Amino acid sequence: MSEYSATVSWQRGDARFVDNRYNRAHEWRFDGGTIVPASSSPHSVPVPLSDARGVDPEEAFVAALSSCHMLWFLSIAAKRGFVVESYVDDAIGHLEKNDEGRLAMTRVSLRPAVRFSAETVPDGGQLRELHDRAHHECYIANSVRTVVTVDPG
């Protein structure tokens, strides 16, 4: 078993707070020393109470799914002898009402564009299998109810 941790910290400052007009900007701190500016999404809480420069939980959710898939894809491709030159995923998450009528990230579309070295290009079936295997190995995808689709375009 492995454990992972993050520290999320926020300070009220001089905001009154009980009027619900406090700043949602905060920080995420990770064990390697990285500090990430975070905030609520400006789609949920308008600027200036949200900080559009901060990563919001919804974006982080989409990025975590995309990153996990990519890392598994790279590992599987390497083991199978395919040399990946670049990997770019313009992933999109869909926040909408779920079957219970609550807002949820119901779907995430991963749209990876992978460039291989000229001498190790997988055929269409091999590429689909690499993505399918990566999706099934991804810990994050295995942990959520969200429908995750992979469309390598």
SENU-400805 format. One line per 10 residues: number of its first residue (from 1); their letters; for each residue x, y, z of N, C-alpha, C, O. Coordinates in Angstrom, 2 decimals. Atoms other than C-alpha are relative to their C-alpha. Layout:
// SENU-400805
NUM> a> X/Y/Z/X/Y/Z/X/Y/Z/X/Y/Z | ... .
// end
This chain:
// SENU-400805
1> mseysatvsw> 0.84/-1.18/0.00/0.00/0.00/0.00/0.88/1.24/0.00/1.92/1.28/0.65 | -0.70/-1.28/0.05/1.16/3.52/-0.77/-0.94/1.08/0.51/-2.16/0.98/0.37 | 0.79/-1.16/-0.44/0.01/6.78/0.76/0.51/1.24/-0.71/1.71/1.38/-0.97 | -0.34/-1.25/0.65/-0.05/10.16/-0.90/-0.62/1.12/0.80/-1.71/0.98/1.36 | 0.54/-1.10/-0.80/-0.51/13.50/0.76/0.15/1.32/-0.74/1.00/1.49/-1.61 | -0.06/-1.37/0.48/-1.14/17.09/-0.09/-0.50/0.87/1.14/-1.38/0.47/1.90 | 0.46/-0.95/-1.00/-1.54/20.09/2.16/-0.69/1.13/-0.74/-0.11/1.76/-1.62 | 0.77/-1.09/0.58/-4.24/22.57/1.21/-0.14/1.06/1.08/-0.61/0.77/2.18 | 0.09/-1.04/-1.02/-4.05/25.91/3.00/-0.63/1.27/-0.56/-0.41/1.65/-1.71 | 0.74/-1.22/0.34/-6.22/29.03/2.95/0.00/0.90/1.23/-0.02/0.41/2.36 .
11> qrgdarfvdn> 0.07/-0.98/-1.09/-6.28/32.21/5.06/-1.12/0.99/-0.31/-1.26/1.44/-1.45 | 1.11/-0.93/0.19/-9.28/34.48/5.55/0.48/1.40/-0.30/-0.15/2.10/-1.09 | -0.44/-1.39/0.17/-7.28/37.70/5.70/-0.97/0.93/0.69/-1.45/0.63/1.78 | 0.89/-0.97/-0.65/-9.45/40.73/6.41/-1.44/-0.09/-0.49/-2.25/0.79/-0.21 | 1.37/0.16/0.49/-12.59/39.42/4.69/-0.96/-0.25/1.16/-0.59/-0.87/2.16 | 1.02/0.18/-1.03/-15.78/39.45/6.75/-0.42/-1.47/0.11/-0.75/-1.91/1.21 | 0.25/1.43/0.12/-16.44/35.82/5.69/-1.48/-0.37/0.04/-1.95/-1.03/-0.89 | 1.40/0.44/-0.13/-20.05/35.39/6.89/-0.90/0.59/-1.08/-2.03/0.14/-1.24 | 0.78/-0.53/1.12/-21.26/37.52/3.96/0.28/-0.76/-1.30/-0.25/-0.41/-2.36 | -0.35/0.86/1.13/-19.78/34.86/1.61/0.82/0.73/-1.07/0.87/0.29/-2.22 .
21> rynrahewrf> -0.80/-0.77/0.95/-17.52/37.47/-0.03/1.48/-0.09/0.38/2.16/0.94/0.50 | -1.40/0.24/-0.32/-14.16/35.95/0.85/0.72/-0.57/-1.22/0.09/-1.18/-2.09 | -0.79/0.47/1.12/-11.36/35.11/-1.55/0.20/-1.51/0.09/0.52/-2.04/1.15 | -0.15/1.47/0.04/-11.19/31.46/-2.61/1.41/-0.44/-0.38/1.67/-1.64/-0.46 | -1.38/0.36/0.33/-7.48/31.59/-3.54/0.64/-0.73/1.18/0.44/-0.36/2.33 | -0.68/0.79/-1.02/-5.40/29.04/-1.65/1.21/-0.68/-0.63/1.51/-0.45/-1.81 | -1.19/0.69/0.51/-2.31/26.84/-2.04/-0.12/-1.50/0.21/-0.71/-1.98/1.18 | -0.20/1.44/-0.16/-1.65/23.18/-2.62/1.50/-0.21/0.16/2.29/0.28/-0.65 | -1.42/0.32/-0.23/1.66/21.93/-1.19/0.17/-1.51/-0.08/-0.61/-2.28/0.49 | -0.26/1.42/0.19/3.14/18.60/-2.18/1.33/-0.38/0.63/2.18/0.48/0.85 .
31> dggtivpass> -1.16/0.47/-0.75/5.80/16.46/-0.52/1.34/0.29/-0.66/2.35/0.36/0.03 | -1.25/-0.33/0.69/8.43/17.24/-3.16/0.37/1.46/0.09/1.42/1.86/-0.41 | -0.28/-1.41/-0.16/8.23/20.93/-2.27/-0.75/0.91/-0.96/-0.67/2.13/-0.84 | 0.74/-0.82/0.96/6.03/22.09/-5.12/-1.20/0.66/0.67/-1.94/0.02/1.42 | 1.16/-0.76/-0.47/3.50/24.78/-4.25/-0.77/0.46/-1.22/-0.22/1.10/-2.11 | 0.84/-0.33/1.13/0.61/25.25/-6.64/-1.06/1.00/0.44/-1.82/0.72/1.37 | 1.09/-0.92/-0.30/-1.62/28.34/-6.55/-1.32/-0.63/-0.45/-1.42/-1.13/-1.57 | 1.29/0.62/0.29/-5.22/27.11/-6.44/-1.13/0.97/0.33/-0.93/1.96/1.02 | 1.16/-0.85/-0.25/-8.68/28.62/-6.36/-1.25/-0.77/-0.41/-1.17/-1.82/-1.05 | 1.24/0.51/0.58/-12.30/27.89/-6.99/0.00/0.41/-1.47/0.72/1.31/-1.88 .
41> sphsvpvpls> 0.11/-0.33/1.41/-13.23/27.95/-10.65/-0.77/1.30/-0.17/-1.78/1.51/0.50 | 0.78/-1.21/0.30/-14.32/31.34/-12.01/-1.37/-0.32/-0.59/-2.25/0.54/-0.60 | 1.31/0.43/0.47/-17.20/29.35/-13.56/-0.97/-0.18/1.17/-2.18/-0.05/1.01 | 0.83/0.22/-1.19/-18.44/28.65/-10.01/-0.11/1.23/0.88/-1.19/1.59/1.34 | -0.05/-1.20/-0.85/-17.36/31.72/-8.07/0.69/1.09/-0.82/1.86/0.95/-1.17 | -0.57/-1.02/0.89/-16.80/34.92/-10.10/1.26/0.67/0.57/1.43/0.78/1.79 | -1.13/-0.86/-0.34/-13.55/36.88/-10.12/-0.59/1.29/0.53/-1.58/1.74/-0.05 | -1.30/0.17/-0.62/-12.35/38.64/-7.95/0.01/-0.97/1.19/1.05/-1.13/1.83 | -0.01/0.93/-1.13/-13.45/36.10/-5.32/0.70/-1.31/-0.36/1.16/-2.03/0.52 | -0.84/1.09/0.49/-11.81/33.39/-7.46/1.21/0.62/-0.67/1.15/1.74/-1.17 .
51> dargvdpeea> -1.22/-0.44/0.69/-8.29/33.73/-8.83/0.15/-0.87/-1.25/0.50/-2.04/-1.15 | -0.04/0.75/1.26/-8.35/32.69/-12.50/1.38/-0.58/-0.29/1.49/-1.52/-1.08 | -1.35/0.53/0.22/-4.56/32.11/-12.38/0.22/-1.30/0.77/1.12/-2.06/0.43 | -0.16/1.21/-0.79/-4.97/29.34/-9.79/-0.63/-1.20/-0.67/-1.56/-1.08/-1.46 | 0.57/1.26/0.50/-5.65/25.72/-10.64/-1.22/-0.31/0.85/-1.15/-0.30/2.07 | 1.19/0.34/-0.77/-9.18/24.80/-9.68/-0.14/-1.52/0.07/0.43/-2.24/-0.75 | 0.12/1.45/-0.16/-10.20/21.33/-8.47/-0.50/-0.73/-1.24/-0.09/-1.86/-1.50 | 0.52/0.64/1.20/-12.09/20.60/-11.67/1.11/-0.18/-1.04/1.22/-1.24/-1.65 | -1.14/0.10/0.92/-9.03/21.35/-13.83/0.99/-1.06/0.47/1.51/-1.84/-0.32 | -0.95/0.96/-0.56/-6.84/19.31/-11.50/-0.49/-1.43/-0.20/0.31/-2.33/-0.46 .
61> fvaalsschm> 0.60/1.32/0.22/-9.23/16.35/-11.80/0.26/-0.46/-1.43/0.70/-1.59/-1.65 | -0.21/0.33/1.41/-9.03/16.43/-15.60/1.49/-0.25/-0.25/1.86/-1.21/-0.92 | -1.44/0.16/0.20/-5.24/16.88/-15.50/0.51/-1.29/0.63/1.38/-1.95/0.06 | -0.44/1.24/-0.65/-4.81/13.98/-13.05/-0.35/-1.21/-0.85/0.47/-2.12/-1.01 | 0.38/1.11/0.88/-6.75/11.63/-15.33/0.88/-0.05/-1.24/1.35/-1.12/-1.63 | -0.82/-0.07/1.20/-4.82/12.80/-18.39/1.44/-0.41/0.28/2.04/-1.18/-0.48 | -1.39/0.29/-0.36/-1.44/12.61/-16.67/0.20/-1.48/0.31/1.17/-2.08/-0.13 | -0.08/1.42/-0.34/-2.09/9.14/-15.27/-0.04/-0.86/-1.27/0.76/-1.78/-1.43 | 0.11/0.75/1.26/-3.17/7.84/-18.68/1.30/0.12/-0.80/1.82/-0.88/-1.30 | -1.22/-0.21/0.76/-0.13/9.39/-20.35/1.17/-0.80/0.58/1.92/-1.43/-0.16 .
71> lwflsiaakr> -1.13/0.70/-0.62/2.34/7.93/-17.84/-0.09/-1.51/-0.24/0.93/-2.15/-0.50 | 0.17/1.43/0.30/0.89/4.43/-18.29/0.25/-0.26/-1.48/0.90/-1.25/-1.83 | -0.20/0.16/1.44/0.82/4.87/-22.08/1.49/-0.04/-0.33/1.94/-0.92/-1.06 | -1.44/-0.07/0.27/4.51/5.85/-22.14/0.70/-1.28/0.47/1.55/-1.82/-0.23 | -0.61/1.21/-0.56/5.46/2.90/-19.93/-0.28/-1.22/-0.87/0.62/-2.00/-1.17 | 0.39/1.15/0.82/3.54/0.37/-22.02/0.63/0.08/-1.38/1.11/-0.92/-1.91 | -0.62/-0.18/1.32/4.80/1.83/-25.31/1.49/-0.35/0.05/1.99/-1.03/-0.84 | -1.44/0.30/-0.13/8.42/1.63/-24.09/0.23/-1.50/0.11/1.13/-2.04/-0.54 | -0.16/1.46/-0.17/8.01/-2.00/-23.00/-0.26/-0.75/-1.30/0.28/-1.84/-1.51 | 0.33/0.67/1.27/6.61/-2.85/-26.44/0.90/0.45/-1.15/0.71/0.04/-2.29 .
81> gfvvesyvdd> -0.98/-0.40/1.01/9.47/-1.14/-28.29/-0.40/1.17/-0.87/0.27/1.44/-1.88 | 0.41/-1.19/0.76/7.60/1.92/-29.57/0.65/1.23/0.64/0.49/1.47/1.83 | -0.68/-1.19/-0.51/9.65/5.11/-29.21/-0.91/1.21/-0.18/-1.22/1.60/-1.30 | 0.88/-1.16/0.03/7.44/8.06/-28.30/0.87/1.26/0.00/1.73/1.43/0.86 | -0.72/-1.27/0.09/8.79/11.46/-29.36/-0.73/1.10/0.76/-0.10/1.94/1.41 | 0.77/-1.02/-0.72/5.96/13.59/-27.95/-1.41/-0.52/0.25/-1.90/-1.42/-0.44 | 1.36/0.38/-0.39/2.57/13.28/-26.31/-0.67/1.27/0.50/-0.20/1.89/1.45 | 0.74/-1.20/-0.41/0.07/16.15/-26.02/-1.47/-0.40/0.09/-2.03/-0.94/-0.86 | 1.40/0.32/-0.18/-3.42/15.70/-24.61/-0.77/1.27/0.35/-0.53/1.87/1.40 | 0.90/-1.12/-0.28/-6.00/18.49/-24.83/-1.28/-0.59/0.58/-2.31/-0.67/-0.09 .
91> aighleknde> 1.10/0.69/-0.67/-8.30/16.80/-22.32/-1.10/0.99/0.38/-0.84/2.16/0.67 | 1.16/-0.84/-0.35/-11.79/18.14/-21.59/-0.87/-0.75/1.00/-1.22/-1.91/0.80 | 0.93/0.55/-0.98/-13.93/17.53/-18.52/-1.35/0.68/-0.14/-1.44/1.87/-0.45 | 1.37/-0.51/0.13/-17.70/17.96/-18.56/-0.67/0.00/1.38/-0.96/-1.05/1.94 | 0.70/-0.16/-1.28/-19.30/19.31/-15.38/-1.47/0.21/-0.32/-1.85/1.20/-0.94 | 1.43/-0.06/0.29/-23.02/18.64/-15.55/-0.74/-0.80/1.05/-0.12/-1.46/1.89 | 0.79/0.73/-0.98/-25.85/17.16/-13.54/0.08/-1.50/-0.27/-0.02/-1.95/-1.41 | -0.04/1.45/0.12/-25.55/13.46/-12.86/-1.42/-0.57/0.16/-2.39/0.18/0.21 | 1.31/0.66/-0.10/-28.39/10.93/-12.54/-0.76/0.37/1.26/-1.99/0.28/1.30 | 0.64/-0.43/-1.24/-29.07/12.15/-9.00/-0.35/1.49/0.00/-0.88/2.01/0.98 .
101> grlamtrvsl> 0.29/-1.42/0.11/-29.40/15.74/-10.22/1.04/0.90/0.63/0.82/2.10/0.78 | -1.07/-0.78/-0.61/-26.13/16.85/-8.59/1.08/0.29/-1.03/1.33/-0.52/-1.93 | -1.10/-0.31/0.90/-23.30/18.62/-10.38/1.15/-0.97/0.26/1.53/-1.22/1.40 | -1.11/0.94/-0.08/-20.51/16.18/-11.11/0.80/0.07/-1.29/0.29/0.47/-2.33 | -0.81/0.15/1.19/-17.65/15.71/-13.51/-0.42/-1.35/-0.58/0.09/-2.40/-0.19 | 0.61/1.23/0.49/-19.62/13.17/-15.51/0.80/-0.68/-1.10/0.75/-1.90/-1.25 | -0.77/0.54/1.11/-17.31/12.75/-18.49/1.31/0.74/-0.13/1.38/1.95/0.08 | -1.28/-0.60/0.35/-13.69/13.35/-19.30/0.44/-0.63/-1.31/0.52/-1.85/-1.43 | -0.48/0.46/1.31/-12.49/13.10/-22.89/1.49/0.26/-0.10/1.94/1.41/-0.09 | -1.44/-0.11/0.23/-8.80/12.41/-23.31/0.20/-0.02/-1.51/-0.33/-0.88/-2.21 .
111> rpavrfsaet> -0.21/-0.13/1.44/-7.61/13.48/-26.76/1.49/0.06/-0.32/1.99/1.07/-0.82 | -1.45/-0.03/0.16/-3.96/12.48/-26.94/0.44/-0.02/-1.46/-0.10/-0.75/-2.28 | -0.69/0.02/1.30/-1.84/13.26/-29.98/1.41/-0.49/0.30/2.19/0.18/0.98 | -1.29/0.64/-0.29/1.18/10.96/-29.89/0.82/-0.03/-1.28/0.34/-0.43/-2.34 | -0.92/0.06/1.13/4.16/11.28/-32.17/1.09/-1.02/0.33/1.75/-0.91/1.37 | -0.98/1.06/-0.19/6.41/8.22/-32.53/1.19/0.24/-0.91/1.09/0.97/-1.90 | -1.13/-0.07/0.92/9.88/7.91/-34.02/-0.37/-0.77/-1.26/-1.15/-1.72/-1.21 | 0.40/0.52/1.32/9.66/7.03/-37.72/0.12/-1.52/-0.10/-0.66/-2.16/-0.80 | -0.20/1.44/0.16/10.95/3.49/-37.29/-0.83/-0.86/0.96/-0.75/-2.09/0.91 | 0.78/0.79/-0.96/8.56/2.46/-34.48/-1.45/0.46/0.09/-1.98/0.58/1.20 .
121> vpdggqlrel> 1.38/-0.48/-0.01/5.08/3.65/-35.48/-0.97/-1.18/0.10/-0.95/-2.07/-0.75 | 0.97/1.09/-0.10/2.29/1.36/-34.24/-1.11/0.17/-1.04/-1.40/1.29/-1.47 | 1.14/-0.12/0.90/-0.56/0.53/-36.60/-1.22/0.39/0.84/-1.14/0.46/2.07 | 1.20/-0.47/-0.69/-4.11/1.64/-35.72/-0.45/-0.92/1.12/-0.82/-0.45/2.20 | 0.41/0.96/-1.03/-4.95/-1.54/-33.81/0.95/0.00/1.19/0.50/-0.06/2.33 | -0.98/-0.04/-1.09/-1.73/-1.42/-31.80/-0.15/1.28/0.82/-0.05/1.25/2.05 | 0.18/-1.27/-0.70/-2.31/2.25/-30.96/-1.23/-0.06/0.91/-1.17/0.37/2.06 | 1.21/0.14/-0.81/-5.86/1.53/-29.75/0.26/-0.90/1.21/-0.21/-0.61/2.31 | -0.30/0.92/-1.09/-4.55/-1.37/-27.66/0.89/0.65/1.05/0.71/0.42/2.25 | -0.85/-0.73/-0.96/-1.85/0.82/-26.08/-0.85/0.92/0.87/-0.68/0.95/2.09 .
131> hdrahhecyi> 0.87/-0.91/-0.76/-4.47/3.39/-25.08/-0.96/-0.77/0.90/-1.20/-0.38/2.04 | 0.92/0.81/-0.80/-6.91/0.72/-23.88/0.70/-0.55/1.24/0.17/-0.48/2.34 | -0.76/0.55/-1.13/-4.26/-0.91/-21.70/0.36/1.11/1.00/0.25/0.91/2.21 | -0.34/-1.12/-0.88/-3.14/2.48/-20.32/-1.22/0.43/0.80/-1.11/0.71/2.00 | 1.23/-0.39/-0.70/-6.74/3.36/-19.47/-0.33/-0.98/1.12/-0.71/-0.57/2.21 | 0.33/1.00/-1.01/-7.25/0.10/-17.60/1.02/-0.09/1.12/0.70/-0.57/2.21 | -1.03/0.01/-1.04/-3.98/0.46/-15.68/-0.02/1.27/0.86/0.48/1.26/1.98 | -0.04/-1.30/-0.69/-4.51/4.10/-14.64/-0.72/-0.05/1.33/-1.92/-0.33/1.39 | 0.58/0.03/-1.35/-5.08/4.28/-10.88/-1.11/1.02/0.16/-2.12/0.75/0.83 | 1.00/-1.06/-0.16/-7.02/7.52/-11.16/-1.29/-0.40/-0.71/-2.37/-0.28/-0.13 .
141> ansvrtvvtv> 1.20/0.45/0.73/-9.41/6.21/-13.83/-0.68/-1.14/0.73/-1.91/-1.25/0.71 | 0.58/1.12/-0.75/-9.89/3.09/-11.71/-0.66/0.46/1.30/-1.35/-0.33/1.96 | 0.49/-0.50/-1.28/-10.85/5.31/-8.76/-1.25/0.86/-0.10/-1.81/1.25/0.93 | 1.12/-0.94/0.16/-13.66/7.40/-10.22/-1.17/-0.63/-0.74/-1.01/-1.63/-1.45 | 1.19/0.46/0.72/-17.20/6.91/-11.50/-0.18/0.73/-1.33/-1.03/0.35/-2.14 | 0.08/-0.79/1.22/-16.68/9.44/-14.29/0.28/-0.88/-1.22/1.16/-1.74/-1.18 | -0.25/0.70/1.26/-16.88/8.07/-17.82/1.22/0.67/-0.64/1.21/1.86/-0.93 | -1.22/-0.51/0.63/-13.41/8.46/-19.31/0.14/-0.66/-1.36/0.20/-1.88/-1.47 | -0.18/0.52/1.35/-13.04/8.11/-23.07/1.33/0.47/-0.54/1.82/1.54/-0.17 | -1.27/-0.35/0.63/-9.86/8.14/-25.11/-0.24/0.04/-1.50/-0.64/-0.95/-2.11 .
151> dpg> 0.16/-0.18/1.44/-10.01/9.54/-28.62/1.33/0.52/-0.55/1.55/1.73/-0.60 | -1.29/-0.45/0.48/-6.50/9.59/-30.07/-0.05/0.70/-1.34/1.00/1.01/-1.92 | 0.20/-0.80/1.19/-7.95/11.33/-33.11/0.66/-0.56/-1.19/0.58/0.02/-2.28 .
// end
